[in-house]
Each structure stands twice: as C-alpha cells, then as structure tokens.
Amino acid sequence: MAKIKITQIKSVIDRSERQKRTVEALGLKKINHSVEVEATAAIIGMVKKVNHLVAVENI
C-alpha cells in the first residue's frame, strides 16, 4: 500500500461532531499537525468526508 501524509489545515470548531471525530480518528490534533498513514480504503473514505479541513500528499 502507498503512504499518504495528511495535514490538518482548518479548525474543527463549529463543525459537526461527526467531522470532529473523523479528524480525531485520523490522528490529527491541531492545525498544521501531520500524520503519515497507509492509504487504505477506510482512510481514504475518512479523508473524503473532511477534505475541506485537511491537505493530502502522496509519499
């Protein structure tokens, strides 16, 4: 599997509880925090749900 780097670029304040939990489940804690994860189907689906809050790069 390929790895991707996910960076939170916007705040989760005033977002739905579902979006907050999705960002937390991705391992992101605050703005400009990045994580490197395997690009599984579940992760890609989570990123699509919060794509307005995160930036994604292929590694």
Contacts in CASP RR format, 6 or more apart in sequence:
PFRMAT RR
TARGET T0000
AUTHOR 0000-0000-0000
METHOD contacts of the structure
MODEL  1
MAKIKITQIKSVIDRSERQKRTVEALGLKKINHSVEVEATAAIIGMVKKV
NHLVAVENI
1 38 0 8 1.000
1 39 0 8 1.000
1 40 0 8 1.000
2 38 0 8 1.000
2 39 0 8 1.000
2 58 0 8 1.000
2 59 0 8 1.000
3 36 0 8 1.000
3 37 0 8 1.000
3 38 0 8 1.000
3 39 0 8 1.000
3 58 0 8 1.000
3 59 0 8 1.000
4 36 0 8 1.000
4 37 0 8 1.000
4 38 0 8 1.000
4 39 0 8 1.000
4 43 0 8 1.000
4 47 0 8 1.000
4 56 0 8 1.000
4 57 0 8 1.000
4 58 0 8 1.000
4 59 0 8 1.000
5 34 0 8 1.000
5 35 0 8 1.000
5 36 0 8 1.000
5 56 0 8 1.000
5 57 0 8 1.000
5 58 0 8 1.000
5 59 0 8 1.000
6 26 0 8 1.000
6 28 0 8 1.000
6 34 0 8 1.000
6 35 0 8 1.000
6 36 0 8 1.000
6 37 0 8 1.000
6 47 0 8 1.000
6 54 0 8 1.000
6 55 0 8 1.000
6 56 0 8 1.000
7 28 0 8 1.000
7 32 0 8 1.000
7 33 0 8 1.000
7 34 0 8 1.000
7 54 0 8 1.000
7 55 0 8 1.000
7 56 0 8 1.000
7 57 0 8 1.000
8 23 0 8 1.000
8 28 0 8 1.000
8 29 0 8 1.000
8 30 0 8 1.000
8 31 0 8 1.000
8 32 0 8 1.000
8 33 0 8 1.000
8 34 0 8 1.000
8 53 0 8 1.000
8 54 0 8 1.000
9 31 0 8 1.000
9 32 0 8 1.000
9 53 0 8 1.000
9 54 0 8 1.000
9 55 0 8 1.000
10 31 0 8 1.000
10 52 0 8 1.000
10 53 0 8 1.000
10 54 0 8 1.000
11 31 0 8 1.000
11 53 0 8 1.000
12 19 0 8 1.000
12 20 0 8 1.000
12 23 0 8 1.000
12 53 0 8 1.000
15 53 0 8 1.000
18 49 0 8 1.000
19 49 0 8 1.000
19 50 0 8 1.000
19 53 0 8 1.000
22 46 0 8 1.000
22 49 0 8 1.000
22 50 0 8 1.000
23 50 0 8 1.000
23 53 0 8 1.000
23 54 0 8 1.000
25 46 0 8 1.000
26 35 0 8 1.000
26 37 0 8 1.000
26 43 0 8 1.000
26 46 0 8 1.000
26 47 0 8 1.000
26 50 0 8 1.000
26 54 0 8 1.000
27 35 0 8 1.000
28 35 0 8 1.000
28 54 0 8 1.000
36 59 0 8 1.000
37 43 0 8 1.000
47 54 0 8 1.000
47 56 0 8 1.000
END
